[in-house]
């Protein structure tokens, strides 16, 4: 979620650098996106991520602490698109519980 915070705060596109851009087309494009960088899977290089401005409100909802808590996302989970695998109501756990119940039921009969 740190990468999103950096993008939202224009860390990678500071206003003073944008002002020096001469090409009007580039200025328009810069105004249409937020720029984030995240580490690539299994690597140490950064991958650029363009987030369209019309997704900003959705990103704010996905990163909202209260929303994440209500959705069962662990507080230690730092990913914007968080998995809830370690929560007690994740589908994997529910299936395990159902399978255990089924096995016990079959053993009783």
HELIX and SHEET records of a PDB file:
HELIX    1   1 UNK A    2  UNK A    8  1                                   7    
HELIX    2   2 UNK A   15  UNK A   19  1                                   5    
HELIX    3   3 UNK A   24  UNK A   32  1                                   9    
HELIX    4   4 UNK A   53  UNK A   55  5                                   3    
HELIX    5   5 UNK A   56  UNK A   62  1                                   7    
HELIX    6   6 UNK A   65  UNK A   70  1                                   6    
HELIX    7   7 UNK A   91  UNK A  108  1                                  18    
SHEET    1   A 2 UNK A  33  UNK A  39  0                                        
SHEET    2   A 2 UNK A  46  UNK A  52 -1                                        
END                                                                             
